[in-house]
Structures are given as C-alpha cells and as structure tokens.
Amino acid sequence: MVLIAKKKVFEVDIPVMDQQIQVLAVNQDALIGRIIKLDLTRVLKGKNLDASIIIKKENDKLIGEFVSIKLLPYFIRKMIRKSTSYVEDSFSAKTKDGEIVIKPYMLTRKRVHRSVRRALRDEARKVITGFVSNRDNREIFFSILTGSMQKEIASGLRKIYPLALCEIRMAKLKI
C-alpha cells in the first residue's frame, strides 16, 4: 500500500514586490530551495518580464528572493522600428552581496555609426557598474522592476546620443 501525502497551500512573501504568492507543497521544508518562475506582465503594466524566485526560510516565514529577471524577446521585437540601431552588452558586476550578470538593451532614435554604438555600450557599462556596486541584490532587482535603473542609464547616455528605449534585458545572480 502506497501512502500519498496531501499537499497544502503555503504563503510565500516577496518583499521586493510587496506581494504574496501561494505555493502547493507537502510541508514548508519541501519548499525551501525551490525555484519558481513568475510572469510579471500584469504587475508591470504590459512590460513582458519573467522572474525566477528562490524560496528561503527566515523567522519561520517563507520568503522569495529574486534569482533572475528576463525581458521576453517579443517585447523587444515589438519596440524595434525601421531605421534604428540597437546596442546590446553582457557583463558581470560586483554588488554588496556578490556578483550579478547584467545584459542591457538600448535602442537609438535613428540609425547611428558603430563608434557611437561602441561609446553607448562603454558608457552604459560604467553607469551600471557604478549603480550596482553600492547596492545589495534586493535593491538592484527593485530598481530594475520600478525602472529607476533604466532612467539613470538613459540620462547618463543622453550626452552621447538620445535613446528611444533603455531596458535591462536580463539580470541574473551568480550563485
């Protein structure tokens, strides 16, 4: 005879978003270390974003910490127009808590020369590493979700060339 344990609903707090999600499991210990994928499209008003959250236990409460955020490709495709240039980059940066891999994505208003794209890429890397270096992982993911990091990057790059779109395509913790 095989016994099957009945699953229960557990509340998991996500402090970055000030929300709770419900997860099914046999007990709380089975949830610790589990990675959950969330679609944040409705929360962010149409910005198609997927997030991976790892569940940890603090003070007998389940808390979800962000592991990665990824902008979906069809959102980027929707934003691209004819006669524009795009700039992509991928690098890792030190934070207070550890290291994070960041992939920024920028669209210019018109088609620009390769040297301008190179200057945008280099300046974006400087701005992002400066922004990330004195913050912890929670603050970084919160600033990406609210768009404050993207605004700071765009304002720093306005001197080189004005951007039509500045997004963080992916941010992932190095574990």
C-alpha positions in Angstrom: 0.0 0.0 0.0 1.4 3.4 -1.0 0.6 6.4 1.1 0.3 9.7 -0.7 0.8 12.9 1.3 -1.8 15.6 0.8 -0.5 18.9 -0.4 -1.2 22.2 1.4 -1.1 25.8 0.3 1.7 27.9 1.8 2.1 31.7 1.5 5.4 33.0 0.3 6.3 36.7 0.8 8.1 38.5 -2.0 9.4 41.7 -0.2 10.8 43.3 -3.4 7.2 43.5 -4.9 5.3 43.7 -1.5 3.2 40.7 -2.6 2.4 37.2 -1.5 2.1 34.1 -3.7 0.6 30.8 -2.9 2.5 27.6 -3.5 1.5 23.9 -3.1 3.7 21.5 -1.1 3.5 18.7 1.4 5.3 20.8 4.0 7.3 24.0 4.4 10.7 22.2 4.3 9.9 20.8 0.8 9.6 24.4 -0.5 13.0 25.6 0.8 15.4 26.0 -2.1 12.7 25.6 -4.8 12.9 28.0 -7.7 9.6 29.3 -9.0 9.0 31.2 -12.3 6.6 34.1 -12.3 5.2 36.1 -15.2 5.2 39.8 -14.1 3.5 41.2 -17.2 0.3 42.2 -15.4 2.1 43.6 -12.4 4.4 45.8 -14.6 1.5 47.1 -16.9 2.5 45.4 -20.1 6.3 45.1 -19.8 6.7 41.4 -20.6 9.0 40.2 -17.8 9.7 36.7 -16.4 11.2 36.3 -13.0 12.8 33.3 -11.2 12.4 33.3 -7.4 14.1 31.0 -4.9 12.3 30.3 -1.7 14.1 30.7 1.6 13.0 30.5 5.2 13.5 33.4 7.6 12.0 33.6 11.1 9.6 30.7 10.3 8.3 32.6 7.3 8.8 31.7 3.6 10.4 34.5 1.7 11.0 34.6 -2.1 14.3 36.2 -3.3 14.9 37.1 -6.9 17.4 35.0 -8.8 16.9 36.3 -12.3 14.8 38.7 -14.4 14.4 38.3 -18.1 12.7 40.6 -20.6 10.8 38.4 -23.1 12.0 38.6 -26.8 8.7 39.6 -28.3 8.5 42.7 -26.2 11.8 43.8 -27.7 10.7 42.9 -31.2 7.6 45.0 -30.7 9.7 48.0 -29.8 12.1 47.9 -32.7 11.3 50.2 -35.6 12.9 50.6 -39.1 16.0 52.8 -39.4 17.0 52.4 -35.7 20.1 50.9 -34.2 20.3 48.7 -31.2 23.1 48.2 -28.6 23.5 45.1 -26.5 26.0 44.1 -23.9 26.6 41.4 -21.4 28.9 41.6 -18.3 29.1 40.8 -14.7 29.3 43.4 -11.9 30.1 43.2 -8.2 27.4 44.0 -5.7 27.3 44.2 -1.9 26.0 40.7 -1.7 28.0 39.0 -4.5 28.0 39.2 -8.3 25.3 39.8 -10.9 25.3 39.3 -14.7 23.5 42.1 -16.5 22.5 42.4 -20.1 21.4 45.9 -21.1 19.5 46.6 -24.3 19.3 50.1 -25.8 17.5 51.4 -28.9 18.6 54.6 -30.6 16.1 57.0 -32.2 17.9 56.9 -35.6 20.5 54.7 -37.2 23.9 55.5 -35.8 27.5 54.7 -36.6 29.4 51.9 -35.0 31.6 54.2 -33.0 28.5 55.8 -31.4 27.2 52.4 -30.5 30.5 51.5 -29.0 30.6 54.7 -26.9 27.0 54.0 -25.7 28.0 50.4 -24.8 31.1 51.5 -22.8 29.3 54.4 -21.0 26.3 52.1 -20.1 28.7 49.6 -18.6 30.3 52.4 -16.5 26.9 53.7 -15.3 25.6 50.2 -14.4 28.7 49.1 -12.5 28.6 52.3 -10.6 24.9 51.9 -9.8 25.3 48.3 -8.8 28.5 48.5 -6.7 27.0 50.2 -3.7 23.6 48.3 -3.6 22.5 44.8 -2.5 20.7 42.4 -4.7 17.2 43.2 -3.4 17.7 46.9 -4.2 19.0 46.1 -7.6 16.0 44.0 -8.6 13.6 46.6 -7.1 15.2 49.3 -9.2 15.0 47.2 -12.3 11.3 46.5 -11.7 10.5 50.1 -11.0 12.6 51.4 -13.9 14.8 53.7 -11.9 18.0 52.0 -13.0 16.9 52.3 -16.7 16.2 56.0 -16.2 19.6 56.6 -14.7 21.3 54.8 -17.6 19.3 56.7 -20.2 20.0 60.1 -18.6 23.7 59.2 -18.4 23.8 58.3 -22.1 21.8 61.3 -23.3 25.0 63.2 -23.7 26.3 60.7 -26.3 23.1 60.0 -28.2 19.4 60.1 -27.1 17.8 56.7 -26.7 14.3 55.6 -27.7 14.4 52.6 -25.3 16.7 51.6 -22.5 15.9 48.3 -20.8 17.7 45.6 -18.8 17.1 42.5 -20.9 18.4 40.2 -18.3 19.8 40.3 -14.8 20.9 37.1 -13.1 22.7 36.4 -9.8 25.8 34.3 -10.0 25.3 31.6 -7.5 
